[in-house]
Amino acid sequence: MKNFMTTDQRLIDEEPTSTQRRTLIGGALVALLLTPGQAMAQGNSAHDESFVLLLKGVYEPVVHGPNLGLHGVNLNDGSYSKNLIYPVSGIAGHPNVDQAIGTFYVQFAGDSAVYHVPGGSFAMRFTSGGLAPTPDGQGGFFLDGTFELAIVEATGSYQGLVGGHNHMVDRLHQRADGSFDEYCFCFIRPA
C-alpha cells in the first residue's frame, strides 16, 4: 500500500518567514473564531462582512493627527498613540500582508480606538478584556490577552460596521525603555 503522507524535509529544517507565520496564525485564528459561512465570506470585499487586521510595530505618540470625520474623536488631544495596520483577511485589493494599509490610533489611558484604512475610518470603545504580564528577561514585559470592543462610529464604506464588534488577540511587548511593540490580531465583524 502506498504511503499518502509525504514530508518535505525543507519544511522541517527551515524557519518560516514572518509572512508565512503571520498568514498561518491569522488563517488559523479566522478558522477558529468564525462560523463556516463567515469564513467563506472572507474572500468578499464588502466592508459589511467580517475581516481581520493585524496591528504591528512600535507605538508613537500622535503629534498632528488627521481629522477623520469621526465626531467623537479628537486625535490631537494628546491622549492617542499610533501604530500600523496590516491586512490579514477580507480586505480586497490588499493581498500583500507585509505592506501597511492604514493607521491605528489608541488611548492607552482611555477607552477609545480608531482604525483609518482605505475606504474610511471607524471608532471603537473597549468594553472588556485585559493583559497578563510575563517578564521578558530584559527589564520589560510581554503583555498577553484579549479585548472586546464595540464599534460606535464609522465613515465611508465602513458605515455598515456601526454596532458591530472587534475581538482583539493581543501580544504587546512593553520594552525596558518604556516603548510598546504591538502584535495584535483584530477580528472585526458588523452587527
PLY file of the C-alpha trace (Angstrom):
ply
format ascii 1.0
element vertex 191
property float x
property float y
property float z
element edge 190
property int vertex1
property int vertex2
end_header
0.00 0.00 0.00
1.38 3.42 -0.96
2.08 5.94 1.80
-0.09 9.00 1.13
1.68 11.10 3.73
4.90 12.68 2.49
7.26 15.07 4.17
9.26 17.80 2.52
12.42 17.97 4.68
12.82 21.67 3.82
9.59 22.42 5.72
11.09 20.85 8.82
14.61 22.28 8.51
13.81 25.89 7.53
12.46 28.53 9.89
9.23 30.03 8.45
9.34 33.69 7.46
7.33 36.27 9.39
4.92 36.44 6.45
4.38 32.67 6.45
3.99 32.62 10.23
1.52 35.55 10.25
-0.51 34.05 7.41
-0.68 30.69 9.18
-1.61 32.20 12.56
-4.15 34.59 11.05
-5.76 31.87 8.97
-5.94 29.51 11.93
-7.50 32.17 14.15
-10.03 33.06 11.46
-10.99 29.40 11.11
-11.42 29.04 14.86
-13.37 32.23 15.52
-15.70 32.47 12.55
-18.59 30.29 11.58
-18.22 28.38 8.29
-20.46 30.89 6.49
-18.45 33.82 7.77
-15.16 32.16 6.85
-16.35 31.61 3.27
-17.32 35.28 3.08
-13.74 36.37 3.81
-12.99 36.50 0.10
-15.58 39.21 -0.48
-14.62 42.86 -0.48
-17.73 44.37 1.12
-17.00 46.15 4.39
-20.27 44.93 5.85
-18.70 41.48 6.31
-16.13 40.19 8.79
-12.43 40.82 8.20
-9.13 40.50 10.07
-6.43 43.13 10.54
-3.02 43.00 12.24
-1.67 45.85 14.36
2.10 45.65 14.28
5.04 47.85 15.21
6.27 50.25 17.87
3.75 52.82 19.07
4.46 56.51 18.55
2.63 59.48 20.09
0.20 61.30 17.81
1.59 64.80 17.25
-0.56 66.09 14.38
-3.44 63.69 13.86
-5.71 63.97 10.83
-9.39 64.83 11.02
-11.01 61.52 10.08
-14.58 62.84 10.11
-15.45 60.97 13.32
-17.48 63.21 15.65
-16.45 61.64 18.95
-12.70 61.57 18.20
-10.04 64.25 18.66
-6.70 62.68 17.72
-4.92 65.90 18.70
-5.89 65.93 22.40
-2.55 64.37 23.44
-4.06 61.07 24.61
-3.52 58.97 21.45
-0.67 56.79 20.25
-0.47 55.32 16.75
0.70 52.18 15.01
0.45 50.50 11.60
-2.37 48.29 10.30
-1.69 45.31 8.02
-4.28 43.26 6.08
-4.75 39.60 7.03
-8.09 38.59 5.53
-11.18 40.17 3.97
-9.71 43.43 2.62
-9.95 43.24 -1.17
-7.17 44.80 -3.21
-4.58 44.42 -0.45
-3.11 40.92 -0.73
0.39 41.84 0.49
0.39 41.12 4.23
3.79 42.83 4.56
2.51 46.20 3.34
0.80 48.50 5.83
-2.61 49.75 4.68
-3.54 52.16 7.43
-3.03 53.65 10.86
-4.37 52.53 14.24
-4.90 55.12 16.99
-5.44 54.16 20.64
-5.77 55.80 24.04
-3.62 53.81 26.49
-5.18 55.78 29.35
-8.68 55.85 27.88
-11.22 53.62 26.14
-11.08 54.71 22.50
-9.51 53.07 19.45
-9.66 54.28 15.83
-8.82 52.48 12.58
-8.06 54.51 9.45
-7.87 52.25 6.38
-8.58 52.57 2.65
-12.27 53.43 2.23
-12.84 55.16 5.55
-12.37 55.09 9.30
-14.12 53.55 12.29
-14.04 54.25 16.03
-14.45 51.74 18.85
-14.80 51.63 22.61
-13.12 48.99 24.77
-15.81 47.07 26.68
-13.83 44.30 28.41
-10.58 42.40 28.47
-7.10 42.72 29.81
-3.46 41.71 29.59
-1.37 39.38 31.77
2.30 40.38 32.20
5.23 37.99 31.82
8.81 39.29 32.30
10.82 39.29 29.07
14.13 38.74 30.87
15.46 42.11 29.70
13.66 44.52 32.03
10.39 44.61 30.12
7.20 42.57 29.91
5.18 40.61 27.40
1.52 41.54 27.90
-0.78 38.83 26.52
-4.55 38.84 26.47
-7.75 39.67 24.65
-10.06 42.68 24.42
-13.64 43.18 23.28
-14.58 46.44 21.58
-17.85 47.90 20.32
-17.85 49.79 17.01
-19.52 53.13 17.72
-18.92 55.28 14.63
-17.72 54.84 11.04
-17.17 56.77 7.83
-17.03 55.87 4.15
-17.51 52.27 3.17
-17.26 51.12 6.79
-20.58 52.65 7.93
-22.13 49.16 7.97
-19.84 48.25 10.89
-21.58 50.55 13.39
-22.99 48.42 16.18
-20.52 45.65 15.32
-17.74 44.09 17.33
-13.96 43.66 17.45
-12.28 40.74 19.21
-8.58 41.54 19.72
-5.97 38.85 20.42
-3.01 40.82 21.68
0.69 40.30 22.41
2.07 43.65 23.47
5.75 43.95 24.39
6.50 46.65 26.92
10.23 47.13 26.46
12.66 48.12 29.22
12.90 51.62 27.66
9.13 52.09 28.16
8.17 51.76 24.48
5.42 49.39 23.35
5.85 46.96 20.44
2.49 45.61 19.24
1.42 42.36 17.59
-2.38 42.16 17.72
-4.96 40.38 15.54
-8.29 42.21 15.23
-11.33 40.15 14.24
-13.86 42.74 13.11
-17.47 41.96 12.30
-20.58 44.04 11.64
-23.69 43.96 13.84
0 1
1 2
2 3
3 4
4 5
5 6
6 7
7 8
8 9
9 10
10 11
11 12
12 13
13 14
14 15
15 16
16 17
17 18
18 19
19 20
20 21
21 22
22 23
23 24
24 25
25 26
26 27
27 28
28 29
29 30
30 31
31 32
32 33
33 34
34 35
35 36
36 37
37 38
38 39
39 40
40 41
41 42
42 43
43 44
44 45
45 46
46 47
47 48
48 49
49 50
50 51
51 52
52 53
53 54
54 55
55 56
56 57
57 58
58 59
59 60
60 61
61 62
62 63
63 64
64 65
65 66
66 67
67 68
68 69
69 70
70 71
71 72
72 73
73 74
74 75
75 76
76 77
77 78
78 79
79 80
80 81
81 82
82 83
83 84
84 85
85 86
86 87
87 88
88 89
89 90
90 91
91 92
92 93
93 94
94 95
95 96
96 97
97 98
98 99
99 100
100 101
101 102
102 103
103 104
104 105
105 106
106 107
107 108
108 109
109 110
110 111
111 112
112 113
113 114
114 115
115 116
116 117
117 118
118 119
119 120
120 121
121 122
122 123
123 124
124 125
125 126
126 127
127 128
128 129
129 130
130 131
131 132
132 133
133 134
134 135
135 136
136 137
137 138
138 139
139 140
140 141
141 142
142 143
143 144
144 145
145 146
146 147
147 148
148 149
149 150
150 151
151 152
152 153
153 154
154 155
155 156
156 157
157 158
158 159
159 160
160 161
161 162
162 163
163 164
164 165
165 166
166 167
167 168
168 169
169 170
170 171
171 172
172 173
173 174
174 175
175 176
176 177
177 178
178 179
179 180
180 181
181 182
182 183
183 184
184 185
185 186
186 187
187 188
188 189
189 190
